[in-house]
Amino acid sequence: MGSAPQKIVPSEQWIRDVALNFEGDDCLIWPFQKNENGYGVIAKGGRPHIASRVICERAYGLPDSASMHAAHNCHNGSGGCVNPRHLEWKTATDNERDKVAAGTDNAGSR
């Protein structure tokens, strides 16, 4: 007797079918749950994870260090962008430097 087919979570299917096959240059906006900062969120292993990081891992492999960021070269991570072409692994320092240069850092926003 075979096992029951595994249920595919809609967000996982969307990552596989849409995000990882997206060839456009525009931002691809996460259509599911977002956190309070606007970043897409996906449940992985029963815990929430940032969708852009999950997609960066699947598109480019694991980062050299767990402390690396899935940085957005479009500077629209807080707008929910998950376009793999806009993502790359960067150190926290380099990611923050890019945010300052682009004017998307949150310094003084509190």
Rosetta blueprint (number, residue, H / E / L):
1 M L
2 G L
3 S L
4 A L
5 P L
6 Q L
7 K L
8 I L
9 V L
10 P H
11 S H
12 E H
13 Q H
14 W H
15 I H
16 R H
17 D H
18 V L
19 A H
20 L H
21 N H
22 F L
23 E L
24 G L
25 D L
26 D L
27 C L
28 L L
29 I E
30 W L
31 P L
32 F L
33 Q L
34 K E
35 N L
36 E L
37 N L
38 G L
39 Y L
40 G E
41 V E
42 I E
43 A E
44 K E
45 G L
46 G L
47 R E
48 P E
49 H E
50 I E
51 A H
52 S H
53 R H
54 V H
55 I H
56 C H
57 E H
58 R H
59 A H
60 Y H
61 G L
62 L L
63 P L
64 D L
65 S L
66 A L
67 S L
68 M L
69 H E
70 A E
71 A E
72 H E
73 N L
74 C L
75 H L
76 N L
77 G H
78 S H
79 G H
80 G L
81 C E
82 V L
83 N L
84 P H
85 R H
86 H H
87 L E
88 E E
89 W E
90 K E
91 T L
92 A H
93 T H
94 D H
95 N H
96 E H
97 R H
98 D H
99 K H
100 V H
101 A H
102 A H
103 G L
104 T L
105 D L
106 N L
107 A L
108 G L
109 S L
110 R L
